[in-house]
Amino acid sequence: MNKIIKAFKKAPKNTKDIEAAQKELHNLKRILDGAGFSDFVRYLRSPWRIMWVNFWAGVFRGLGILIGMTVVVALLVWFLTKLVDFPLIGEYFEQMLDAIKIYAPTNGIR
């Protein structure tokens, strides 16, 4: 990018088109520098860095799913224990809780 700008500076400025193109190149360079384009290109040229970043993204995505599902299931079980006291539907929820209590010890869940 800098080589192009230097080439335009060395070129004779006898037309307005060259000056307009030079201004556009300066604007483009300013925009790309502000957006971190050079860092992005450096990132894309390093396959090991891409693999490393994606590995850690996957690890943390998996941890997020694990923690999120644990919270959701715990809230669901807690909510079911509150519904056992309702008439009519309480029997169905009590059967579901009994199934969970039977399933949990067989899988090492306390």
N, C-alpha and C positions, 0 to 999 in steps of 0.2 A: 504494500500500500504506500509506504513512504517513497519507494523507488518511483512510483507513478507520479507522485506529487513533485518530486525533484525533477523528473523529466519534463513535467509541465512548466516548472519554473525556468528551466533552461531553454525551453522552446520560445521562439519569437512571439511576442504578443501583438501581432498585427491585426488580429480579428477578434471580434466580440465573442465568437463561439468558443475560442480557447479559454477566455477569461470566465465565461459562464460555466464551462466544463470544470475549470479549476475550482470555482466556488462550490460547485456541486460535489466535487471530490472531497473538499475540506469539510463540507457538511456531512457527507457520508462517513468520513473518518471519525468525526466528532460523535456521531450517533453510534457507530460500531464500538468505539472506545467506551462510551458511556454505558453501553449494554453489556460490556464484558465479553465481547466477541472473541478477543484474543485468548482469554482464559478458557472459553468453550472449545476453541480449536485445539488448544494444548491438551485439554481433557480428551477430545476425540482421537488425538494422535497417540494416546497411551492406552493400549488394550488392557494392560495389567491394572491400571487405575480404574478403568471402567468395570473390570471384574471385581475389584476390591470394593468399590462403591456399591455395586449391585449385590454383592454378597452381604454386606452389612445392612443394606436396605431390606433384603429378604429376611435376615435374622430378626430385625426389629419389627417387621411386618408380622412374622410368625409369633413373636412375643405378644404383640398387640392383640392378635386374634385369640391367643391362649388366655390372656388376662380378661379380655372382653367376654369371651364365652363363659369363663368361670363366673364372672359377675352376673351375667344373664341367667345362667342355670341356678345359681344360688338365690337370686331374687325370685325366680320361678318357683323353686321349692319352698321358699319362705311364704310366698303368696298362696301356694297350695295348702300349706299348713293353716293359714288363716281362713280358708274357705271350707275346711272340714266341719266347722261348727254350724254351717248353714243347713237348714232342713232341705230335704229332697236331693240337692246336688252334692251335699256333704259326703254321702256314701260313695259316690263315684271318685271324689277327690281322695277319700280315705283309702280306696282301693289303689289309686295311683301312688299314694305315699307308701303303702305297704309293698308295692312292686319295687319302688325305689329302695326301700330298706332291705329288701331281699337281694336286689342286684348289687348294692354297694359293697357288702362284705365279700362277695365272690370276686370282686375286682380290686380289693385292697383299699377301698375308699372308706373313710371313717365317718 
